[in-house]
Amino acid sequence: MIDKVGGIGGASGITGITKTTKKTLPGAKDFAKILDELQQFEEQTNSVMKEVAAGNLDKLPDAITMASQLDLAVQMIIQVRNRLMEGFQEFMRIAM
């Protein structure tokens, strides 16, 4: 007759895990701060643009300069994002 297969002696569930900690990546707070500053600058630029649209042509040179700076800043952030995505994709290829 065939005997039943019993459990492994001495094996028990995992113990000792009580709390998970959430780690933030290095640089994540700095990048978030940069995005916040970019958003504030965008709001300032929009405010100046509204003044120009309302007829305050004295602000026109400021509006043009701010719009150019905002465009450049957004392009730089997009390039940083693209580089991060490329790095992540490369990491995923290596991990497999």
N, CA, C and O atoms as CSV, one atom per row, in Angstrom:
chain,resi,resn,atom,element,x,y,z
A,1,MET,N,N,0.836,-1.173,0.000
A,1,MET,CA,C,0.000,0.000,0.000
A,1,MET,C,C,0.883,1.239,0.000
A,1,MET,O,O,1.986,1.216,0.545
A,2,ILE,N,N,0.405,2.319,-0.607
A,2,ILE,CA,C,1.168,3.561,-0.709
A,2,ILE,C,C,0.793,4.472,0.455
A,2,ILE,O,O,-0.385,4.689,0.740
A,3,ASP,N,N,1.834,5.006,1.132
A,3,ASP,CA,C,1.603,5.935,2.240
A,3,ASP,C,C,1.405,7.347,1.701
A,3,ASP,O,O,1.896,7.703,0.629
A,4,LYS,N,N,0.677,8.131,2.472
A,4,LYS,CA,C,0.476,9.545,2.123
A,4,LYS,C,C,1.781,10.302,2.265
A,4,LYS,O,O,2.624,9.969,3.098
A,5,VAL,N,N,1.933,11.326,1.440
A,5,VAL,CA,C,3.096,12.199,1.558
A,5,VAL,C,C,2.768,13.242,2.611
A,5,VAL,O,O,1.775,13.959,2.490
A,6,GLY,N,N,3.584,13.330,3.630
A,6,GLY,CA,C,3.349,14.280,4.707
A,6,GLY,C,C,4.043,15.606,4.455
A,6,GLY,O,O,4.773,15.759,3.476
A,7,GLY,N,N,3.813,16.548,5.330
A,7,GLY,CA,C,4.453,17.860,5.236
A,7,GLY,C,C,5.935,17.769,5.563
A,7,GLY,O,O,6.392,16.780,6.136
A,8,ILE,N,N,6.661,18.773,5.207
A,8,ILE,CA,C,8.091,18.818,5.486
A,8,ILE,C,C,8.264,19.192,6.946
A,8,ILE,O,O,7.733,20.208,7.395
A,9,GLY,N,N,8.979,18.404,7.668
A,9,GLY,CA,C,9.183,18.658,9.080
A,9,GLY,C,C,9.987,19.916,9.339
A,9,GLY,O,O,11.012,20.135,8.693
A,10,GLY,N,N,9.551,20.730,10.252
A,10,GLY,CA,C,10.281,21.935,10.635
A,10,GLY,C,C,9.996,23.147,9.766
A,10,GLY,O,O,10.459,24.245,10.077
A,11,ALA,N,N,9.256,22.978,8.698
A,11,ALA,CA,C,8.954,24.130,7.840
A,11,ALA,C,C,7.736,24.851,8.395
A,11,ALA,O,O,6.733,24.229,8.744
A,12,SER,N,N,7.837,26.136,8.468
A,12,SER,CA,C,6.695,26.923,8.930
A,12,SER,C,C,6.568,28.158,8.046
A,12,SER,O,O,7.412,28.402,7.184
A,13,GLY,N,N,5.537,28.914,8.260
A,13,GLY,CA,C,5.319,30.123,7.467
A,13,GLY,C,C,6.392,31.168,7.707
A,13,GLY,O,O,7.185,31.064,8.642
A,14,ILE,N,N,6.404,32.139,6.880
A,14,ILE,CA,C,7.372,33.229,7.012
A,14,ILE,C,C,6.964,34.105,8.188
A,14,ILE,O,O,5.815,34.536,8.286
A,15,THR,N,N,7.905,34.360,9.069
A,15,THR,CA,C,7.634,35.222,10.210
A,15,THR,C,C,8.669,36.329,10.263
A,15,THR,O,O,9.709,36.259,9.607
A,16,GLY,N,N,8.381,37.328,11.032
A,16,GLY,CA,C,9.338,38.404,11.232
A,16,GLY,C,C,9.118,39.612,10.329
A,16,GLY,O,O,9.744,40.655,10.519
A,17,ILE,N,N,8.243,39.474,9.362
A,17,ILE,CA,C,7.950,40.621,8.504
A,17,ILE,C,C,6.774,41.358,9.125
A,17,ILE,O,O,5.654,40.848,9.163
A,18,THR,N,N,7.037,42.541,9.600
A,18,THR,CA,C,5.978,43.278,10.276
A,18,THR,C,C,5.614,44.570,9.563
A,18,THR,O,O,4.472,45.021,9.650
A,19,LYS,N,N,6.552,45.165,8.870
A,19,LYS,CA,C,6.294,46.478,8.303
A,19,LYS,C,C,7.080,46.633,7.009
A,19,LYS,O,O,8.246,46.248,6.915
A,20,THR,N,N,6.421,47.197,6.032
A,20,THR,CA,C,7.141,47.520,4.804
A,20,THR,C,C,7.477,49.004,4.841
A,20,THR,O,O,6.699,49.820,5.334
A,21,THR,N,N,8.613,49.327,4.326
A,21,THR,CA,C,9.011,50.726,4.297
A,21,THR,C,C,8.986,51.213,2.864
A,21,THR,O,O,9.345,50.485,1.939
A,22,LYS,N,N,8.567,52.429,2.696
A,22,LYS,CA,C,8.514,53.032,1.373
A,22,LYS,C,C,9.778,53.867,1.191
A,22,LYS,O,O,10.009,54.837,1.913
A,23,LYS,N,N,10.572,53.480,0.234
A,23,LYS,CA,C,11.803,54.216,-0.032
A,23,LYS,C,C,11.577,55.146,-1.217
A,23,LYS,O,O,10.919,54.787,-2.193
A,24,THR,N,N,12.124,56.322,-1.112
A,24,THR,CA,C,12.091,57.219,-2.255
A,24,THR,C,C,13.436,57.139,-2.955
A,24,THR,O,O,14.486,57.012,-2.325
A,25,LEU,N,N,13.373,57.214,-4.235
A,25,LEU,CA,C,14.599,57.132,-5.015
A,25,LEU,C,C,15.418,58.393,-4.836
A,25,LEU,O,O,14.862,59.480,-4.674
A,26,PRO,N,N,16.734,58.258,-4.864
A,26,PRO,CA,C,17.559,59.461,-4.758
A,26,PRO,C,C,17.297,60.365,-5.956
A,26,PRO,O,O,17.288,59.916,-7.102
A,27,GLY,N,N,17.089,61.611,-5.679
A,27,GLY,CA,C,16.835,62.570,-6.743
A,27,GLY,C,C,15.364,62.768,-7.055
A,27,GLY,O,O,15.011,63.704,-7.773
A,28,ALA,N,N,14.496,61.907,-6.531
A,28,ALA,CA,C,13.071,62.028,-6.834
A,28,ALA,C,C,12.498,63.327,-6.274
A,28,ALA,O,O,11.695,63.990,-6.930
A,29,LYS,N,N,12.914,63.688,-5.061
A,29,LYS,CA,C,12.419,64.933,-4.465
A,29,LYS,C,C,12.939,66.139,-5.235
A,29,LYS,O,O,12.219,67.118,-5.431
A,30,ASP,N,N,14.196,66.064,-5.672
A,30,ASP,CA,C,14.766,67.166,-6.445
A,30,ASP,C,C,14.043,67.328,-7.773
A,30,ASP,O,O,13.769,68.448,-8.205
A,31,PHE,N,N,13.735,66.205,-8.422
A,31,PHE,CA,C,13.035,66.266,-9.702
A,31,PHE,C,C,11.624,66.810,-9.515
A,31,PHE,O,O,11.143,67.587,-10.339
A,32,ALA,N,N,10.962,66.405,-8.440
A,32,ALA,CA,C,9.623,66.919,-8.146
A,32,ALA,C,C,9.671,68.422,-7.887
A,32,ALA,O,O,8.774,69.158,-8.298
A,33,LYS,N,N,10.722,68.873,-7.204
A,33,LYS,CA,C,10.883,70.307,-6.942
A,33,LYS,C,C,11.063,71.072,-8.254
A,33,LYS,O,O,10.497,72.152,-8.428
A,34,ILE,N,N,11.843,70.518,-9.168
A,34,ILE,CA,C,12.043,71.159,-10.469
A,34,ILE,C,C,10.724,71.254,-11.225
A,34,ILE,O,O,10.433,72.278,-11.844
A,35,LEU,N,N,9.926,70.190,-11.179
A,35,LEU,CA,C,8.629,70.218,-11.854
A,35,LEU,C,C,7.698,71.252,-11.231
A,35,LEU,O,O,6.956,71.928,-11.944
A,36,ASP,N,N,7.733,71.380,-9.911
A,36,ASP,CA,C,6.921,72.397,-9.236
A,36,ASP,C,C,7.342,73.802,-9.654
A,36,ASP,O,O,6.498,74.661,-9.909
A,37,GLU,N,N,8.654,74.031,-9.722
A,37,GLU,CA,C,9.151,75.339,-10.144
A,37,GLU,C,C,8.765,75.632,-11.590
A,37,GLU,O,O,8.442,76.769,-11.933
A,38,LEU,N,N,8.799,74.610,-12.430
A,38,LEU,CA,C,8.392,74.782,-13.824
A,38,LEU,C,C,6.917,75.143,-13.914
A,38,LEU,O,O,6.530,75.991,-14.719
A,39,GLN,N,N,6.101,74.509,-13.098
A,39,GLN,CA,C,4.675,74.811,-13.093
A,39,GLN,C,C,4.426,76.247,-12.627
A,39,GLN,O,O,3.585,76.942,-13.196
A,40,GLN,N,N,5.145,76.691,-11.607
A,40,GLN,CA,C,5.003,78.073,-11.138
A,40,GLN,C,C,5.422,79.060,-12.223
A,40,GLN,O,O,4.767,80.084,-12.420
A,41,PHE,N,N,6.506,78.755,-12.923
A,41,PHE,CA,C,6.967,79.631,-13.998
A,41,PHE,C,C,5.951,79.670,-15.131
A,41,PHE,O,O,5.742,80.716,-15.747
A,42,GLU,N,N,5.316,78.530,-15.409
A,42,GLU,CA,C,4.276,78.493,-16.438
A,42,GLU,C,C,3.098,79.381,-16.044
A,42,GLU,O,O,2.549,80.094,-16.884
A,43,GLU,N,N,2.714,79.341,-14.780
A,43,GLU,CA,C,1.618,80.183,-14.301
A,43,GLU,C,C,1.974,81.664,-14.415
A,43,GLU,O,O,1.136,82.478,-14.801
A,44,GLN,N,N,3.227,82.014,-14.078
A,44,GLN,CA,C,3.670,83.406,-14.214
A,44,GLN,C,C,3.649,83.837,-15.678
A,44,GLN,O,O,3.221,84.946,-15.999
A,45,THR,N,N,4.108,82.964,-16.555
A,45,THR,CA,C,4.118,83.271,-17.984
A,45,THR,C,C,2.699,83.468,-18.497
A,45,THR,O,O,2.440,84.397,-19.262
A,46,ASN,N,N,1.788,82.611,-18.088
A,46,ASN,CA,C,0.394,82.755,-18.503
A,46,ASN,C,C,-0.197,84.067,-18.009
A,46,ASN,O,O,-0.971,84.709,-18.720
A,47,SER,N,N,0.161,84.464,-16.804
A,47,SER,CA,C,-0.324,85.727,-16.249
A,47,SER,C,C,0.151,86.913,-17.086
A,47,SER,O,O,-0.626,87.818,-17.393
A,48,VAL,N,N,1.431,86.900,-17.451
A,48,VAL,CA,C,1.979,87.991,-18.270
A,48,VAL,C,C,1.338,87.975,-19.655
A,48,VAL,O,O,1.045,89.033,-20.212
A,49,MET,N,N,1.118,86.795,-20.211
A,49,MET,CA,C,0.473,86.685,-21.526
A,49,MET,C,C,-0.946,87.250,-21.489
A,49,MET,O,O,-1.383,87.899,-22.439
A,50,LYS,N,N,-1.660,87.007,-20.398
A,50,LYS,CA,C,-3.015,87.556,-20.266
A,50,LYS,C,C,-2.986,89.072,-20.203
A,50,LYS,O,O,-3.863,89.739,-20.752
A,51,GLU,N,N,-1.967,89.623,-19.527
A,51,GLU,CA,C,-1.831,91.080,-19.468
A,51,GLU,C,C,-1.591,91.655,-20.858
A,51,GLU,O,O,-2.157,92.689,-21.213
A,52,VAL,N,N,-0.756,90.988,-21.639
A,52,VAL,CA,C,-0.491,91.449,-23.008
A,52,VAL,C,C,-1.762,91.343,-23.841
A,52,VAL,O,O,-2.071,92.245,-24.620
A,53,ALA,N,N,-2.497,90.252,-23.683
A,53,ALA,CA,C,-3.740,90.070,-24.428
A,53,ALA,C,C,-4.780,91.115,-24.045
A,53,ALA,O,O,-5.633,91.476,-24.855
A,54,ALA,N,N,-4.707,91.602,-22.801
A,54,ALA,CA,C,-5.646,92.627,-22.340
A,54,ALA,C,C,-5.253,94.019,-22.828
A,54,ALA,O,O,-6.000,94.975,-22.622
A,55,GLY,N,N,-4.092,94.146,-23.472
A,55,GLY,CA,C,-3.704,95.434,-24.034
A,55,GLY,C,C,-2.510,96.088,-23.382
A,55,GLY,O,O,-2.129,97.187,-23.785
A,56,ASN,N,N,-1.906,95.467,-22.397
A,56,ASN,CA,C,-0.737,96.028,-21.731
A,56,ASN,C,C,0.511,95.657,-22.539
A,56,ASN,O,O,1.190,94.677,-22.232
A,57,LEU,N,N,0.799,96.442,-23.561
A,57,LEU,CA,C,1.901,96.128,-24.468
A,57,LEU,C,C,3.271,96.396,-23.854
A,57,LEU,O,O,4.289,96.013,-24.429
A,58,ASP,N,N,3.308,97.048,-22.696
A,58,ASP,CA,C,4.591,97.244,-22.014
A,58,ASP,C,C,5.190,95.902,-21.572
A,58,ASP,O,O,6.404,95.773,-21.413
A,59,LYS,N,N,4.329,94.926,-21.380
A,59,LYS,CA,C,4.772,93.599,-20.929
A,59,LYS,C,C,5.133,92.673,-22.097
A,59,LYS,O,O,5.533,91.531,-21.875
A,60,LEU,N,N,4.996,93.153,-23.330
A,60,LEU,CA,C,5.243,92.298,-24.489
A,60,LEU,C,C,6.659,91.721,-24.525
A,60,LEU,O,O,6.808,90.520,-24.751
A,61,PRO,N,N,7.712,92.531,-24.311
A,61,PRO,CA,C,9.060,91.929,-24.310
A,61,PRO,C,C,9.236,90.868,-23.215
A,61,PRO,O,O,9.884,89.844,-23.428
A,62,ASP,N,N,8.651,91.128,-22.046
A,62,ASP,CA,C,8.720,90.142,-20.961
A,62,ASP,C,C,7.988,88.858,-21.348
A,62,ASP,O,O,8.455,87.753,-21.076
A,63,ALA,N,N,6.835,89.029,-21.987
A,63,ALA,CA,C,6.046,87.864,-22.388
A,63,ALA,C,C,6.801,87.012,-23.401
A,63,ALA,O,O,6.796,85.784,-23.313
A,64,ILE,N,N,7.444,87.660,-24.355
A,64,ILE,CA,C,8.200,86.919,-25.372
A,64,ILE,C,C,9.376,86.179,-24.730
A,64,ILE,O,O,9.622,85.010,-25.029
A,65,THR,N,N,10.089,86.862,-23.858
A,65,THR,CA,C,11.237,86.241,-23.185
A,65,THR,C,C,10.796,85.070,-22.314
A,65,THR,O,O,11.405,84.000,-22.342
A,66,MET,N,N,9.734,85.281,-21.544
A,66,MET,CA,C,9.257,84.221,-20.656
A,66,MET,C,C,8.747,83.022,-21.452
A,66,MET,O,O,8.969,81.876,-21.061
A,67,ALA,N,N,8.062,83.285,-22.568
A,67,ALA,CA,C,7.558,82.185,-23.391
A,67,ALA,C,C,8.715,81.367,-23.963
A,67,ALA,O,O,8.641,80.140,-24.022
A,68,SER,N,N,9.774,82.042,-24.379
A,68,SER,CA,C,10.951,81.335,-24.905
A,68,SER,C,C,11.627,80.508,-23.814
A,68,SER,O,O,12.023,79.367,-24.047
A,69,GLN,N,N,11.756,81.088,-22.625
A,69,GLN,CA,C,12.369,80.363,-21.512
A,69,GLN,C,C,11.525,79.155,-21.117
A,69,GLN,O,O,12.059,78.084,-20.830
A,70,LEU,N,N,10.213,79.333,-21.103
A,70,LEU,CA,C,9.321,78.233,-20.753
A,70,LEU,C,C,9.429,77.111,-21.781
A,70,LEU,O,O,9.473,75.935,-21.419
A,71,ASP,N,N,9.471,77.472,-23.057
A,71,ASP,CA,C,9.604,76.476,-24.110
A,71,ASP,C,C,10.900,75.679,-23.944
A,71,ASP,O,O,10.899,74.453,-24.051
A,72,LEU,N,N,11.987,76.374,-23.685
A,72,LEU,CA,C,13.278,75.711,-23.496
A,72,LEU,C,C,13.256,74.786,-22.276
A,72,LEU,O,O,13.772,73.669,-22.326
A,73,ALA,N,N,12.656,75.259,-21.184
A,73,ALA,CA,C,12.588,74.450,-19.957
A,73,ALA,C,C,11.759,73.185,-20.181
A,73,ALA,O,O,12.131,72.107,-19.719
A,74,VAL,N,N,10.641,73.318,-20.886
A,74,VAL,CA,C,9.798,72.151,-21.155
A,74,VAL,C,C,10.544,71.159,-22.048
A,74,VAL,O,O,10.478,69.951,-21.820
A,75,GLN,N,N,11.250,71.657,-23.057
A,75,GLN,CA,C,12.030,70.767,-23.922
A,75,GLN,C,C,13.100,70.018,-23.129
A,75,GLN,O,O,13.340,68.834,-23.364
A,76,MET,N,N,13.737,70.710,-22.194
A,76,MET,CA,C,14.761,70.055,-21.373
A,76,MET,C,C,14.152,68.970,-20.489
A,76,MET,O,O,14.720,67.885,-20.360
A,77,ILE,N,N,13.005,69.255,-19.884
A,77,ILE,CA,C,12.337,68.267,-19.029
A,77,ILE,C,C,11.926,67.052,-19.855
A,77,ILE,O,O,12.038,65.916,-19.394
A,78,ILE,N,N,11.452,67.290,-21.068
A,78,ILE,CA,C,11.073,66.178,-21.939
A,78,ILE,C,C,12.292,65.321,-22.267
A,78,ILE,O,O,12.196,64.094,-22.286
A,79,GLN,N,N,13.431,65.949,-22.523
A,79,GLN,CA,C,14.651,65.192,-22.808
A,79,GLN,C,C,15.102,64.381,-21.591
A,79,GLN,O,O,15.558,63.246,-21.733
A,80,VAL,N,N,14.974,64.960,-20.405
A,80,VAL,CA,C,15.320,64.221,-19.181
A,80,VAL,C,C,14.411,63.011,-19.040
A,80,VAL,O,O,14.872,61.912,-18.732
A,81,ARG,N,N,13.113,63.218,-19.266
A,81,ARG,CA,C,12.164,62.109,-19.194
A,81,ARG,C,C,12.512,61.028,-20.211
A,81,ARG,O,O,12.491,59.839,-19.893
A,82,ASN,N,N,12.830,61.440,-21.429
A,82,ASN,CA,C,13.185,60.466,-22.463
A,82,ASN,C,C,14.424,59.660,-22.072
A,82,ASN,O,O,14.472,58.448,-22.283
A,83,ARG,N,N,15.418,60.331,-21.506
A,83,ARG,CA,C,16.641,59.628,-21.079
A,83,ARG,C,C,16.337,58.646,-19.943
A,83,ARG,O,O,16.869,57.536,-19.910
A,84,LEU,N,N,15.481,59.065,-19.022
A,84,LEU,CA,C,15.096,58.161,-17.933
A,84,LEU,C,C,14.370,56.932,-18.474
A,84,LEU,O,O,14.616,55.813,-18.025
A,85,MET,N,N,13.480,57.143,-19.433
A,85,MET,CA,C,12.750,56.026,-20.024
A,85,MET,C,C,13.699,55.095,-20.779
A,85,MET,O,O,13.559,53.874,-20.699
A,86,GLU,N,N,14.659,55.657,-21.506
A,86,GLU,CA,C,15.638,54.829,-22.210
A,86,GLU,C,C,16.456,54.000,-21.222
A,86,GLU,O,O,16.710,52.818,-21.453
A,87,GLY,N,N,16.859,54.621,-20.133
A,87,GLY,CA,C,17.610,53.900,-19.110
A,87,GLY,C,C,16.795,52.786,-18.491
A,87,GLY,O,O,17.306,51.690,-18.264
A,88,PHE,N,N,15.523,53.062,-18.214
A,88,PHE,CA,C,14.643,52.048,-17.638
A,88,PHE,C,C,14.458,50.889,-18.606
A,88,PHE,O,O,14.518,49.727,-18.205
A,89,GLN,N,N,14.233,51.203,-19.883
A,89,GLN,CA,C,14.050,50.150,-20.880
A,89,GLN,C,C,15.316,49.307,-21.027
A,89,GLN,O,O,15.239,48.086,-21.166
A,90,GLU,N,N,16.472,49.954,-20.996
A,90,GLU,CA,C,17.736,49.224,-21.074
A,90,GLU,C,C,17.901,48.313,-19.854
A,90,GLU,O,O,18.344,47.171,-19.981
A,91,PHE,N,N,17.550,48.815,-18.696
A,91,PHE,CA,C,17.614,48.009,-17.475
A,91,PHE,C,C,16.702,46.792,-17.582
A,91,PHE,O,O,17.083,45.693,-17.180
A,92,MET,N,N,15.506,46.982,-18.119
A,92,MET,CA,C,14.568,45.871,-18.257
A,92,MET,C,C,15.097,44.825,-19.240
A,92,MET,O,O,14.866,43.631,-19.050
A,93,ARG,N,N,15.799,45.255,-20.278
A,93,ARG,CA,C,16.383,44.294,-21.225
A,93,ARG,C,C,17.495,43.495,-20.552
A,93,ARG,O,O,17.620,42.291,-20.773
A,94,ILE,N,N,18.294,44.160,-19.738
A,94,ILE,CA,C,19.396,43.483,-19.054
A,94,ILE,C,C,18.860,42.514,-18.005
A,94,ILE,O,O,19.395,41.418,-17.843
A,95,ALA,N,N,17.816,42.908,-17.300
A,95,ALA,CA,C,17.273,42.098,-16.212
A,95,ALA,C,C,16.737,40.758,-16.708
A,95,ALA,O,O,16.720,39.782,-15.957
A,96,MET,N,N,16.304,40.701,-17.953
A,96,MET,CA,C,15.751,39.449,-18.468
A,96,MET,C,C,16.869,38.623,-18.974
A,96,MET,O,O,16.647,37.514,-19.460
